[in-house]
Amino acid sequence: MKILANDGISQSGIDALEKKGFEVITTKVAQNQLEKYINEHNIDALFVKSATQVGQELIDACPSIKLIGCSDGGLDNIDVSYAQDQGLHVINAPEAAANAVAELVFAHLFGLVRFLHASNREMPLEGDSRFKELKKAFSEGIELRGKTMGLIGFGNIGQAVAKIGLGLGMKVIATDEKIPSAPITVDFFNGQKVTINIETISKDAVLKEADFISLHIPAQDGYIIKEDDIKKMKDGVGIINTAGGGILHEVDLVKAIESGKVQFAGLDVFETEPTPAVQLLMNPEISLTPHIGGATKETEERNGIALAQQVIQLLR
């Protein structure tokens, strides 16, 4: 059986599949050539990342496809319900990227509360001429310990964020319509661990109580956070979005930053990817990354192995 890993897969994943007799093709095929390539090479399974779209038209045009896998965790780029209606397997490994995304959340947070995103721009330009002024400007930072982290969404990634937050000494609160509670285990280097059960609360309660709010809900119809929601938050709140473009109303966010209601934001995802709005890119109170949440070497390795195991089970 032939597998096209159009956006790549780890070598360990390739090795596991080839050991079971699968042929893995890692040729990068352009979106507009994908249908032709799949049909000419009689591809049985297609692995993609967010850069490749797999919609109804492609599914209908490629009858040889039996399985579609997303190797970067999410499934927003795949018409999952339609694919499943046609009898196709749709797989991913959302847990593989959880720690990577959670660490990026705190990378943004640490940078913002200590002004690193601004300092790293200003120091190369004026560090030699305005050192004392910059020191004064960036000496008003705050610490995360003792603050309240609010999570909108408490699945694999939300729970990974909670684990880091608890390890830092933060209070963690969360809301999720499907998850009433979850045990969060903080593991230490010497084998010791502590487990804390977190019961989810209402969205409004999270908005009102949190010092920082991190979004971990998949894309859906309508915004999760917009003007009315921001009004319920604490003055000076920080917002982090590593979940998906379109769940946070970006215009409302910018207005709230300009008014001082929101102190800062960290964004890894955008409504208009791959061309984020200029007012976001130029805002000095927003820390920016180009959708790299789950993009680490370790995630790639975990993803490859997890997808390989599922394929072997389903198509062997």
N, C-alpha and C positions, 0 to 999 in steps of 0.2 A: 504494500500500500504506500502511496505517495503523500507526503506532507509538505506543503509549501509554508515555510516560516517567513512570511513576507517582510516582517520587520525585525527578524532575527530571533534567536533562541540561544541559551547558554550551551556551551560545549557538553556539559554534563547531561543536559536534556537530550541533545543529539545522540550522545553515546548510549543513553538508556533506550532510546527508540530504535537505533540501529541494531542494538543487541537483540531486540525482539523482531527484527526483520523489516522494520519500516525504512523507507527511503526518505531522507530529510533534505529538502531543497531550500537553500537560504538565499536564492536569487531575489533581489529587490525589484519588484514589478510595480511600475507606475499605476496609479488608480485607474486610469483610462485604458490600460492594457491588461488589467487583471482578468477580466472575463475571457479574453482570447487566450491568455497563458494557461489558465486553469483548464479550459476545454481542450487545448492542444496537447497538454501533458497529462490529462486524465487525473487531476489532483483529487485525492480522497478527503484530505483534511487541510484546513487553512488556519494558520496562526497569524494574528495581527496584533498591532498595538493601536493606540488612539489615532495615529496618523492615517490609518487605512479604514475606510468606511465599508461596512458590509450591510447593505440594505436589501429590500425586497427584490429590486431589479437584478442585482448580482446573484442573489440566491436562485431566482427563477431561471437565470441564464446559464447556471452551472449545475446541471443535474448530477454530476459525479460527486459533488461535495456531500459528505456524510457528517462532518463535524467541523465546528468553528470554535477556535480557542482565542481568548484574548490574553496576551502574555504580559500585560502591565496592570492587571488587577481589575480595572473597570470594564463595563460592557456598554457604555453610552454610545459607542460607535457601531454597535451591532444591533440589528432589528431582531432582538431575542425572541419575542413572542411569535413573529412570523416564521423565523427559522424553526422554532420548536413545533409550530403548527404543520410544517412541512416534514416533520419527522427527523430533523437534524439535532444532533447533540450540540449544546452550547456550553462551553466550559471556561472557567478562569480559576485563579488562585488568589482571591482577595486578601487572604491572610498573609501572603508572601510579602506584600508591600506595606503592611501595617506599621511596622517599626520605622521604616524609612520615612513614611509620611509624618509619623508622630515626631520624629527627630527634626524634620523640616519645620513643623509648627513651632517648636521651641527655638530653632535657629532664628526664625523670624522674631519671635518674642524676645529672646535675649538681645538681638540686635536692636530692636525698637526701644526697649526699656532703658538701654544704655546708649542709645543714639549711634550705634555702630554704623547703621546704614547711611547716616548723614556724615559722621566723622570720617568714614572711609572715602567719601567724596571730597570733603573739605581739606583734610590733612595733606594730600598730595599737591593741592593747589596753593594752600596758604599756611601750611604747618610751620614753615620756616619764618614767616613774617608776622603771623597772628597767633602764635602758639598760646599765649596767655588768654587771649580773647576766646579762642576755641575751647581751651580748658574750662573757662568759666561757663561757656554756653552749653557744654556737654557734661557738666557736673551736677545736673539736676535729675539724674537717673533714679530709678526705683528698683527694688529687689522683688523677685517672684515669690520667695518664701513667705508664707502667711497670707498670700493673696488667694482669691477665689477664681478658679478656672471653670467656665461654663461650657459644656459640650452640647451642641445641637446635633444629635445622632450619636448612638452609643453602640455601634457595631464593632467590628474588628479594629478599625482605625481609632475610633473614639475611645475604646478601651485601652489601646496602646498609648494614646495621649494621656489618659487618666493615670496609667502606670508611671509615666515619667513625672507628671505633676505631683503625684503622691510622694515619689522619691525626692522631689525638691522641697517637700514640706508645704505644698499648696493644699487648699481645700478644693475638692473636685465635686461639681454637681453636673447632672446630665439630664437630658430629656430625650425620649425616644418612644414613638407610638407603639412599637412592637416589642420592646425589651423592658420589662418591669424592673429588673435588677441584674447585676452581674458581679461575680467575685473578681476583684482585681488583685493579682499576686505580683508583688514587687520582689524580684529575685536579686540577691546580692552575690558578690564575687566568691564568697567563701562557702556557698551552698545554703546559707540561711535565707529565709524568705518570710514575708508577711503578707497575709491575705486580708483585704478589706472589702466588704460587700457594699456596693453603691446602688441604692434604689433610685430609679429615675423619678423626676418630678415634672411639673408642667412647664411648658415652654416659657410662659409668662414669668414663672418663678425664676427660671434660669436667667432670663433677660434682665430682671430687676436686681438679682443678687450678685452676678458675676462681675469681676474686675476685667476679665478677658473672656472673649467668646470665640470659640473655634468651631467651624462648621464641618460636619461629617455626614451629610445626607446626599444621596445621589440626585442627579438632575431629574427634575419633574416639571409638570406644568405649573407655572407661576413661581414667584419669588418666595423664598423662605424668610429672608430678611429684607425689609423695605422700610420706608419712612416711619410708619406706625410702630414697627417693632423697635427701631432705633430709639424712638421717643421713650420707650419703656426702660431703656438701659440706663446704667449709672452715667453721670457726667464724667467724661474722660476715659471712657471704656476703650479697650483695644479689641479689634476684630481680625481674626485670621481665617482666610478661606483657602484651603487646599483641596476642597471637595469637588467643585465643578462650577464652571461659568454658567450664569443664568439663575443661580439660587440666591445670589446677593445682588440687590439693585445698586448698580455701580454709581448712577447719578445721585441717588439718595445718599450713598456713602460719602461721596465727595462733598456734597452739601453739608453733611453732618461734621465732616472734618473741618471744613471752612468755618462752621459756626462754633467749633470747639466742643460740641457734644461728644464726638469721637476723637480721641487723642491721636490715634494712629491705626493703620491697618497693614496686614501682611497678606499679599495676594500671590498665589501660585497658578491660579486659573482665572480665566476672563471670559466675558460674554462673547467677545468678538475675536477669539483666537482664530488664526495666528496674528491678528493685527489688533492688539489691545488699544483701547481708547487713549488718546494723547493726554487727556486730563488725568488719567491714572498714572501714566508713565512719567509725567512731569511733576506730580505732586510730591513735595518733599517729606510728607508725613506717611508715605506708603512705601513699604519694603516690597521689592518685586523679585520674583523668580519665574522663569519661562516654562511652567508646567513640568517640574522635575520631581514632584512629590515622591513617587515610587522608584525613581531612576537612580538606583545604586547598584554596585557590582553584586552585593549580597542578595538584593531583591531579584536581580536577573538570574542568579544561580538558583534561588529557591523557586522562582517561577518556572524555570525550565524543567526542573525535576518534578514539580507538582503537576505540570501539564502533561509531561511524558507518562507519569503514572496513571493519570486519568485516561489518556488515549489508549494505553496498553490494555486497560481494564475494559474500555468501551468498544474498541475496534479490533482487538487481537483475534 
